[in-house]
Amino acid sequence: MTASSWITTWAGLVPAGVRVLDLAAGNGRHTRFFAGRGHPVTAVDRDVSGLAATDIVEVIQADLEDGSPWPLAGRTFGAVVVTNYLHRPLFPVLLDSIRPGGVLLYETFMIGNERFGKPSRPEFLLRDGELLDLVRDRLSVTAYEARLISEPKMAMVQRIAARLL
Ligand SMILES: C[S@@+](CC[C@H](N)C(=O)[O-])C[C@H]1O[C@@H](n2cnc3c(N)ncnc32)[C@H](O)[C@@H]1O
């Protein structure tokens, strides 16, 4: 699967050379994308079978929802990237993981997506304005969208690009 157009559009906000955290990285489409731009990347997922460690890619296997300690305690990143994944209890630690000057790129499904298939359960769908609420008073918003997309498939998504000043 190719990188999300939201991520490729706003990748230029990420300062050159900073370490990127790709959370719930899946098969690593954004891990590879940022590594290809010369960023060291830390990719975390509970299933790391689709992720390959390299000289600049660190792969961490961790279940982010089973109550285990946060696997990146004490570490901060120049960018935190989350796509198609939502586990609200992680919101505070995600924000705390962004270093000054760093960027949050977050894109996932929102309410209304149930018309098009999965995910359809409320716990997996952002509420109206939820990503704006997440960063309010913490990050400066460069771009935000809540809309229907048709590629790679019809879906209702919310997405944000924001920076810690
Ligand atoms: C829909 S995929 C998105 C993958 C990637 N971010 C992308 O957009 O291509 C969701 C990912 O979340 C991971 N995931 C789901 N529950 C998880 C958990 N409890 N801990 C860690 N990763 C989890 C899955 O293994 C999967 O790789």
The ligand as an SDF file (V2000), in Angstrom:
LIG
                    3D

 27 29  0  0  0  0  0  0  0  0999 V2000
   -5.3200   -0.5020    9.9250 C   0  0  0  0  0  0  0  0  0  0  0  0
   -3.6770   -0.8830   10.4060 S   0  0  0  0  0  0  0  0  0  0  0  0
   -2.8340    0.6540   10.0290 C   0  0  0  0  0  0  0  0  0  0  0  0
   -1.3820    0.4430    9.7850 C   0  0  0  0  0  0  0  0  0  0  0  0
   -0.5920    1.6810    9.3300 C   0  0  0  0  0  0  0  0  0  0  0  0
   -0.6260    2.7380   10.3150 N   0  0  0  0  0  0  0  0  0  0  0  0
   -1.0850    2.1700    7.9960 C   0  0  0  0  0  0  0  0  0  0  0  0
   -1.8480    3.1500    7.9570 O   0  0  0  0  0  0  0  0  0  0  0  0
   -0.7510    1.5390    6.9880 O   0  0  0  0  0  0  0  0  0  0  0  0
   -3.7530   -0.8360   12.1880 C   0  0  0  0  0  0  0  0  0  0  0  0
   -2.4940   -1.3270   12.8510 C   0  0  0  0  0  0  0  0  0  0  0  0
   -2.6510   -1.1990   14.2550 O   0  0  0  0  0  0  0  0  0  0  0  0
   -2.0110   -2.2780   14.8640 C   0  0  0  0  0  0  0  0  0  0  0  0
   -2.5830   -2.4970   16.1870 N   0  0  0  0  0  0  0  0  0  0  0  0
   -3.8600   -2.7800   16.4620 C   0  0  0  0  0  0  0  0  0  0  0  0
   -4.0080   -2.9730   17.7830 N   0  0  0  0  0  0  0  0  0  0  0  0
   -2.7770   -2.8020   18.3360 C   0  0  0  0  0  0  0  0  0  0  0  0
   -2.2780   -2.8830   19.6430 C   0  0  0  0  0  0  0  0  0  0  0  0
   -3.0760   -3.2120   20.6570 N   0  0  0  0  0  0  0  0  0  0  0  0
   -0.9830   -2.6380   19.8790 N   0  0  0  0  0  0  0  0  0  0  0  0
   -0.1500   -2.3350   18.8410 C   0  0  0  0  0  0  0  0  0  0  0  0
   -0.5660   -2.2610   17.5620 N   0  0  0  0  0  0  0  0  0  0  0  0
   -1.8710   -2.4930   17.3080 C   0  0  0  0  0  0  0  0  0  0  0  0
   -2.2900   -3.4480   13.9390 C   0  0  0  0  0  0  0  0  0  0  0  0
   -1.3670   -4.4940   14.1370 O   0  0  0  0  0  0  0  0  0  0  0  0
   -2.1630   -2.7790   12.5740 C   0  0  0  0  0  0  0  0  0  0  0  0
   -0.8500   -2.8790   12.0870 O   0  0  0  0  0  0  0  0  0  0  0  0
  1  2  1  0
  2  3  1  0
  2 10  1  0
  3  4  1  0
  4  5  1  0
  5  6  1  0
  5  7  1  0
  7  8  2  0
  7  9  1  0
 10 11  1  0
 11 12  1  0
 11 26  1  0
 12 13  1  0
 13 14  1  0
 13 24  1  0
 14 15  1  0
 14 23  1  0
 15 16  2  0
 16 17  1  0
 17 18  1  0
 17 23  2  0
 18 19  1  0
 18 20  2  0
 20 21  1  0
 21 22  2  0
 22 23  1  0
 24 25  1  0
 24 26  1  0
 26 27  1  0
M  CHG  2   2   1   9  -1
M  END
$$$$
